[in-house]
Amino acid sequence: MTETTNAADEKRAEIKARIAEAEAREEARGGQSLTTRASETASDAATTITEFVKEHPIASAAGGLALGVLIAGLFKGPRQAAVRGGTKAAGLAAIGAEIATGFATQLMDDAADLGRESARRVEDVSDKTADKARKVGRSAGHKVGDAADAARIARRETGKAIARALGRR
């Protein structure tokens, strides 16, 4: 019985060591599980494909059509099956082209909206700049007027002081 207990204890220790090694490997990888990494990879691939379709809608439609023709060519059955497959591939290509066209239209609309919004913002900035320039101009005009008034008063007072000084002599 002691031998079986020792063998079982050894087996447990070996399993615990394997678990500890596996946990250390997972922690070294950043603690992400295989499922998480696969999910992130699939998400990145979907994002990449979506960006490509948005950037190259015509090439995407052509690629969809070519893929449909390739799939239709793989059918090894009666002619009707090949025709149905070709029809489905052409339908899928048409859907792909429509999606790509929709993306392109949306991108052009967004670009037009962005251009209008930018023009509005430039106009707002120029209006604010013009308002500020008018305020600075008015302020400078008032300060020049104030300086001219001060100079007139100083001349008048100087003239009076000179007249008083001359009158005393």
Backbone hydrogen bonds, N-H to C=O, Kabsch-Sander energy under -0.5 kcal/mol:
donor,donor_aa,acceptor,acceptor_aa,energy
5,T,1,M,-2.3
6,N,2,T,-2.8
7,A,3,E,-2.6
8,A,4,T,-2.5
9,D,5,T,-2.7
10,E,6,N,-2.5
11,K,7,A,-2.4
12,R,8,A,-2.6
13,A,9,D,-2.5
14,E,10,E,-2.5
15,I,11,K,-2.5
16,K,12,R,-2.8
17,A,13,A,-2.1
18,R,14,E,-2.2
19,I,15,I,-2.5
20,A,16,K,-2.5
21,E,17,A,-2.5
22,A,18,R,-2.6
23,E,19,I,-2.7
24,A,20,A,-2.3
25,R,21,E,-2.3
26,E,22,A,-2.5
27,E,23,E,-2.5
28,A,24,A,-2.2
29,R,25,R,-1.6
30,G,27,E,-1.2
31,G,26,E,-3.0
37,R,33,S,-2.5
38,A,34,L,-2.5
39,S,35,T,-2.5
40,E,36,T,-2.5
41,T,37,R,-2.4
42,A,38,A,-2.5
43,S,39,S,-2.3
44,D,40,E,-2.6
45,A,41,T,-2.3
46,A,42,A,-2.4
47,T,43,S,-2.3
48,T,44,D,-2.5
49,I,45,A,-2.5
50,T,46,A,-2.5
51,E,47,T,-2.6
52,F,48,T,-2.3
53,V,49,I,-2.6
54,K,50,T,-2.3
55,E,51,E,-2.3
56,H,52,F,-2.7
60,S,56,H,-2.1
61,A,57,P,-2.1
62,A,58,I,-2.5
63,G,59,A,-2.6
64,G,60,S,-2.5
65,L,61,A,-2.2
66,A,62,A,-2.6
67,L,63,G,-2.7
68,G,64,G,-2.2
69,V,65,L,-2.3
70,L,66,A,-2.4
71,I,67,L,-2.6
72,A,68,G,-2.4
73,G,69,V,-2.0
74,L,70,L,-0.9
74,L,71,I,-0.7
75,F,72,A,-1.0
81,A,78,P,-0.5
82,A,78,P,-1.6
83,V,79,R,-2.7
84,R,80,Q,-3.1
85,G,81,A,-2.8
86,G,82,A,-2.9
87,T,83,V,-2.8
88,K,84,R,-2.8
89,A,85,G,-2.9
90,A,86,G,-2.8
91,G,87,T,-2.6
92,L,88,K,-3.0
93,A,89,A,-2.8
94,A,90,A,-2.6
95,I,91,G,-2.6
96,G,92,L,-2.8
97,A,93,A,-2.8
98,E,94,A,-2.6
99,I,95,I,-2.7
100,A,96,G,-2.7
101,T,97,A,-2.6
102,G,98,E,-2.6
103,F,99,I,-2.6
104,A,100,A,-2.7
105,T,101,T,-2.9
106,Q,102,G,-2.7
107,L,103,F,-2.8
108,M,104,A,-2.5
109,D,105,T,-2.7
110,D,106,Q,-2.8
111,A,107,L,-2.5
112,A,108,M,-2.4
113,D,109,D,-2.8
114,L,110,D,-2.7
115,G,111,A,-2.3
116,R,112,A,-2.5
117,E,113,D,-2.8
118,S,114,L,-2.6
119,A,115,G,-2.4
120,R,116,R,-2.5
121,R,117,E,-2.4
122,V,118,S,-2.7
123,E,119,A,-2.5
124,D,120,R,-2.6
125,V,121,R,-2.7
126,S,122,V,-2.7
127,D,123,E,-2.6
128,K,124,D,-2.6
129,T,125,V,-2.7
130,A,126,S,-2.6
131,D,127,D,-2.7
132,K,128,K,-2.5
133,A,129,T,-2.5
134,R,130,A,-2.5
135,K,131,D,-2.3
136,V,132,K,-2.8
137,G,133,A,-2.7
138,R,134,R,-2.9
139,S,135,K,-2.9
140,A,136,V,-2.8
141,G,137,G,-2.7
142,H,138,R,-2.8
143,K,139,S,-2.5
144,V,140,A,-2.6
145,G,141,G,-2.7
146,D,142,H,-3.0
147,A,143,K,-2.5
148,A,144,V,-2.6
149,D,145,G,-2.7
150,A,146,D,-2.6
151,A,147,A,-2.4
152,R,148,A,-2.5
153,I,149,D,-2.8
154,A,150,A,-2.5
155,R,151,A,-2.5
156,R,152,R,-2.9
157,E,153,I,-2.9
158,T,154,A,-2.4
159,G,155,R,-3.0
160,K,156,R,-2.7
161,A,157,E,-2.5
162,I,158,T,-2.4
163,A,159,G,-2.6
164,R,160,K,-2.7
165,A,161,A,-2.2
166,L,162,I,-2.5
167,G,163,A,-2.5
168,R,164,R,-1.3
169,R,166,L,-0.8
